[in-house]
Every structure is written in structure tokens, then in C-alpha cells.
Amino acid sequence: MSRAVALHLGLIAALFAAQFVLPTYHQGNVARIMVLATYAIGYNVLFGYTGLLSLGHAMFFAAGLYGLALPIQHLGWGAGPALLSGVAAGALLALVVGLLALRTIGVAFMIVTLMFSQAFYLSVLLAGTWTRGDEGFVIPAAKQVLFGIDLATPTTRYFAALALFSLALLATLALVRHPFGKTLIAIRENEERARMLGYDTFRHKLGAVVISGAISAGAGAGFALLFGYAGATFASVQYSIFPLLWVLLGGAGTVIGPLIGTLFIFYLIDYASGLTDAYMAVVGVVLVALTLFAPQGIAGELRRRVWKGLP
Amino acid sequence: MLRVEAINSGYGNAQVLRDVSLDVAAGEILCLMGRNGAGKTTAMKTIMGLLPLMSGRITLDGQDVGRLPAHEVARAGIGYIPQGRRLFTELTVAQNLEIGLMTRKSGPHVRTRVLELFPRLSERLNQRAETLSGGEQQMLATARALCIEPKVLILDEPTEGLQPSMIEAIRDVVVRLRNEGVAILLVEQRVDAVLALADRVAFLENGILAETVTPERMRTDAALLKRYLGV
């Protein structure tokens, strides 16, 4: 087993063990962080490894959220099939958006993804009859059951979040070690060169959008299922910016970066809001400092200073 | 091997190449010369499928490659090393080569052969490409292009800005590849390099292929250089 695999399995083991020592309050937080970090992992596939900056990932997260919540609410589906439909909704949306948005590059790609995402957000509001818009709706506790396990208790919720996160983490680790992932990195470094070596870069980028969208949707579906709520806020532009921040601070293009970034910002906000009402000012200063002194993000700095082979 | 027949191409509405025809045989080095703006780089980009063909035909061993998307031109067996090297700078030497090898799923013998051509690279396998010297970067760019085992190799001023010993090393490899039967299309500005390497020399002038001559003719006819290169 290589050092990289050992590190990531060790991280999962540490998170597993943490459940037994963390106080209830933090246990709930970490469960939430793991689901959001899964979202960040999905974002990182596209941004960190392929070099495409999307400003519209909230639509994929929300596609997973509603792809799970709507069939449960209106069609009476169970959690299992609803989870699958959530991921499928995200992957399908990503395929369509990717086919159109990838005709552009750079700033235009950012704008086009932002526009698609806003259109999605407004559609959620327009379909208020079913989605109940901003107000959202609660998924009944009776439906938060998967394979006979009640996911609404703190302990099972924690382990379910860990399972979701581990799956995404190990999947990206496998992806970046696979030829497909290596080609994505080559495209990030120099797309035209990759083409001149015989790679169909459009298809690779489209694949990256779909994988990224599917993982983000998995996180959205997991979020709705574990925390029992779906609302339009999760489709708003704010939720497109969050994963960008988490990934940037944690370290774009590293497998563990998304978790580090999500954990860091979550607890930074948590801690700062205990100090002052103007907690966003504290968060802002820390973000500026990190951008100045660790432009590669936390895991990026680790890679630079400690271990160059960090995947 | 590579045959270009009466191609017209350019950027959008601005036509650059007019009815350019040339061919490179296996085991031959054809040098393309011309002033700045004559259309040398445009010609190469058109062959590689990076610029659309307005009319004309490009074939490789009889197979039409003129209208293929760029990545399929490379897959068909045309390697292109652009000016200014362009590596995957954050990746190591080994990773850069690996990306090249993966395209056609080339086996380990290709890697061994490529490293044997450029022994310096085997000492630097785990070094990031951006930390290499200019000459080593050119070696890596060439080595990576060779990973797809091209039948035709297109080089755009490979020795520009390099120290003499490096120029020598790169030239040796180009000659060796020629002797192994690769067709080589070389864009070069330096007359001495062309005289030393070329089997034939083609002059481009304002997007038109003016004349194709032997190096002997170039050596003896000073008016030729005056006319096409202004030197």
C-alpha cells in the first residue's frame, strides 16, 4: 500500500474514531462538514484537477437535493431509490450544462455556469407548488431510513456522512491516479499541448463536469436525507461560492484539501461568531491572510513544504 | 509520407496561406524557411488541425487528415513540437512522458528508447518540468512528442535560444530520427542549421510556397537568401 493510500485511509479511520470522543455538538458539526466536504470534493474535480472554474455548482448540489427530496415528498419513494435519482439528476444536468458551457473557456465559462445556476435557482422558485421555494420542506423522519437504518439519530447520521465522504474521497484518489485523471491534470496545465499529444480534450472536460456534478449531487442528496430538509437557499449563488472558497483555502488539486478547507471555514465562522457579532470581519481578515501567505491553500502548502508527492 | 496539396488557410477571414503544396518523405528532413509573417507557423498549425482548412488536401500515407480534429491528427501519427516548448510545467519529467505514452498506450520500450535518446532526462525524472534548463525543456518537449511514435515530426525552431552544446544534442537526435525513417518538417531561421541538416529547403513568401531547392543550391546561390530571407 502506498503512502498516499495509507494517508487517506488513516484520515477516514481518524474520522471514524472521532465519533466516539467528540461531544454531541461537535459530532453534529463534523457530520455536516463531511457532507459539505463531499460537495467540495466534487467541485475540486473540476476546479482543482481540470482547471475549470465554475460559478454555478449550486445547481448540481441542489439537483441532488431535490432529485432526492421531491420523489420522497410527492411520489412516496424510499431513501435508496431517491438517493440514486438525486445523483442521476445531478449527472444528467451536468451533462447538458457541460455540453453547452464547455463551448466557452475562462471568464465566459464562469459566466455561463453562473447563468445556468441562476436559471436553475429561479426555476426552483417558480416550481413553488412542489418545492415550496425559499421556505422549503421537511423530509419526514419516517423516510430517513436506509437499509433499515434510521439516519436521523446523531450516531447513524455521523457514520452515514462518513460513508458518503469516504466514498467520494477514495473515488477521487482513484481518479487522479487513473490515466483519465492524469489527462485532466495535463489539460489543466496546458490544454493545447494535451490535444497535440492526441487527447480529445472536450470529451475529457465533459467527463470531468459530469463526475464533478454527480459527486456534488451526491452531497446534495446526502444533505437532504441526513438533515431532513430541502430549500431553495441551497440553489442560491452563495452555495456556488462556498465550495470555491473551501477548495481554495484547503488546497485546490489535492485530495484532502476540500475537507481541510471546509473544516477550517466552518470552525472559523463558529469560533468567530462566539467572539463578536461582526464575525464575518474576522473571517475576512483570516481569508485575506491565508490568500497572501498560503496561496496554494493549506494542503497546497503542505505539498510544497513537507511532502511533494501529496496527491 | 506527409503530402500537402494546394492548401488555403488562415485566421477567420484573413487568409494567410495560398495554394501551398509540399511533401515530406520518410527519412527526409524538409526545412521550411521564410521571413517573419511568411506563414510558417500557420502552415504547421493547419497541418495539425488547429486551423481550419479553407481548401486543399492533407494526407498522411494516403489517409486524409486535413479535416480531422486536432487530437486525431496527433493520433494518426504526426508529432508537433511548437515554438517555446510548452511543457506541463507543474508535473515532473516522468509524468510529462507518461502523458505522452498514454495516448497510444505505448509500451515501456518506447519510454526506454526515448530516454536513451536523451540520457540527461533519465537523471531528472522526478524533477518538475519548470525547473529544467531551456535546453532540457526542449529535450523533454521532443521526448514527449516521440512518445506517440510519430511517423512525421514537425518542429518549430527547436534550437532557438539554446547554448551550442544543446543545439548539437538536439540536432543529433533529429538526424538520428531521420535515419530511422521519420519524416521531419523543420522550421528554422538559421541558415547554418538548415545547411547542415536539410535534404530539401522550401521557401515561403507572403503565404505562397515560392520555391523548393537543395541545400547545395542554397549554398551557391546567394541571391536566393537575399530574396526570401533578406540576409
Interface residues (C-beta under 8 A of the other chain):
Chain A: P179 K182 T183 I185 A186 E189 N190 E192 R193 A194 R195 M196 L197 G198 Y199 D200 T201
Chain B: M48 L50 P69 A70 H71 E72 A74 R75 Y80 P82 R86 L87 F88 T89 E90 L91 Q95 E98 I99 G100 M102 T103 R104 R144 A145 C147 I148
